[in-house]
Amino acid sequence: MLGNLLILYLAAFPLMGSPGPATLSLAAVGSTYGFRKGLKYYVGVVLGTFSVLLLVATGVTGIILTEPRLAVVVSLLAAAYILYLAYKIATAPVGAAASTGALVPAFSGGFLLAIANPKAFAVIGAVYSSNTLIEGNVALDNIAKISAIFVVILVVNIVWLAIGELLSAALRRPKTARAINIVFAVLLVVSVGTALASF
């Protein structure tokens, strides 16, 4: 089992940790609002991504994907929310204004983004379906894979939030901070376009 777990992690960490809507939004939240203020958003992303994992594990995702119109509607709703988040990040207060009165993205925003993230469905589906941790026992194998992938979800997302915080500490000037916010927003838009194209 340890060898199989290592193979799963070697696939899961680079795929799930690569830039995408959730990871980039966490970095943007960390950069704009700081690590501590971004923790509620982080918990939302984690639980939303875990929900995606459960949808994949139970086969619900497969049912949705067999109905093309439903898949298109879900994808469009996801894109609309991610574009809204990109706008909020690009226009978020910077410098001294960021610490006074700015609304920090909340748990619900992180949860919705994770559920609406087409990259999460594609990547988790690929990792989950292409790995077996416990041979000969489907129930235990599913529990082991869900647990292992949940660890990846926790680690990857906290790292991206911390990366954002590091950028925030290094970039105190308002013009630079505004430029970073805009870069994150553009990357978020590009990542959703890429994810939707491969969905």
N, C-alpha and C positions, 0 to 999 in steps of 0.2 A: 504493500500500500504506500509506503514512503516514496518509492520510486515514482509511482503514479501521481502522487501529490506534488512532487517536485516538477513533473512534466506539466501538470495543471497550472502551477504557479509560474512556470517559465512562459506559458502562453498567456495567462490571465494578466499578470502585472504589466507587461508592455502594451497589450491591447486595451485594457481598461484604464491604464494610466496615461495613455496618449491623449493629446489635446482633443477635446470634444466639448459639446455644450455644457455639461455639468462641471467638468474639471476647469474649464476656462472661466465659467461663472464664479466658481469658488475662489480662483485666483483673483478675479476682479473684485469680489466682495472683500477678500482679505486685504487687497491693495487699497481699496477705497475706504473701508470701515475698520480694518484691523482684525486680528485673529479672534480675540475674545468676543467682539460684537458679531462676528460672523459664525459663531458656534451654533446658534439656533438654525441658521440657514444650512449649515453643514449637516446637522441632525436631520433636517428635512430631506436633503439630497440623499443621505445614507438610507433613510427609511423608504424613500421613493424608489431608489435603486434596488433595495431589497425586495420591494413589491414587484418590480420588474422581474427579478430573479424568480420569485414565486410564480409569477404568471408564465414564465418560460418553463419552469420545472413541472408545473401542472398541465401544460399543454394548451393553456388559454390563448397564448400568443399565436400558436399554430391555427387555431380556429379563426382568430381575427384576420390573419393573413390570407386565409382561404376565401375571404369575402373582399374582393378588390375595392369596392366602394367604401367599405368601413375602414380599410387600411388607409385609403386616401384621406378620408375625413380626419382620422386620428393624426396622420402626418401633417395635415394643414393646420389643425389646432395646435400641434406641437410647435410648428414653425412660427405661428403667430405669437405664441407665448414667448418663445426664445427671442424673437425680434423685439418684442416689448421690453424684455429684460435687457437686451443689448442697448436699447434707447435709454433706459433708466441708468445703466452703468456709464454710458457716454456723457450723460448730462448730470451725473451725480455731483454734488458740491465737493470741492477740493480744498486743500489747505485748512485754514481755520474754520471755514464754513462747514467742512465735513464733520467736524466734531460737535457742531451746535445745530441741533434741530433736524438733521438729515435722517430720513426714515431708512433704517437698515433692513435689507431684505430679510423676511421672516421665515420661520419653519415652513409655512404653507407655500411660499414661493419656491423654496428648495425642493419640497416634495412634488409640486406640480411640474417643475422643470425636469426632475428625474423621471417621472412617469411619462412625460411628453418627449423624452429624449430618444430619438430613433437609433442613435448610436448604441445606447444601452441595450436595447432589444437585440440588435444585430450581434454585438460583441458577446453579450452574456449567452445568447443562443448558441453561438459558435463554440464558446468555451465549454458550456454545459453539455452540449450534445456530443462533443468530440473527445470527452474524457470519461474514463471509468476508474473509480478509486477502489471499489470493493467488488471483486468478481463474484458472480453467483448469488448475490443478494441485492435485488433491485431497491428495496426499501432502504437498507443501510447505505447503499451507494448514493441514493438521492440525498439522504440526510448528510452524508459526508461531503458531497459536492456543494450542497447549499451552504454548509458551515464554512468550507474552504473558500468559496467565492465571497461569502460575507466578510471574511477577514480581508480579502483584497479590496472590497468596497470601503471598509473602514480606513485602511492604510492609505490607499490612493487618494481618497478625497481629503483626508487631513493634511497630507503632504501638499496638495495644491492650495489649500487654504493658507498653509504656512508659507508657501512660495509667495503668495500675494502679500502677506504681512511683511516678508523680507523686502519686497519691492517698495512697499509703503515706507518702511524705515529708511530706505536708501534715497527715496525721491520726495523730499519735503517741499520743493518749490511748486507753487500752484500750476505754472505752465507745464512743467514736466509731468505733474500728476494728471493734469487734464489730457495730455498727450497719451499717457499710459492707459487711462480710462477709454479713450477713443480706440486705441490699438486693441484692447481687450474686447471692446464692443464689435469692432470689425472682424476680429478672429472668431468671435461667437457667431456672427452672421455667416461667415465662410464655413465654419464647422457644421452649422445646421444645413447649409446647402449641400455640403459634401455627404453628410449623413443621409439626407433625404434622397440624394442621387443614387446611393447604394442600397437603400432600404428595399 
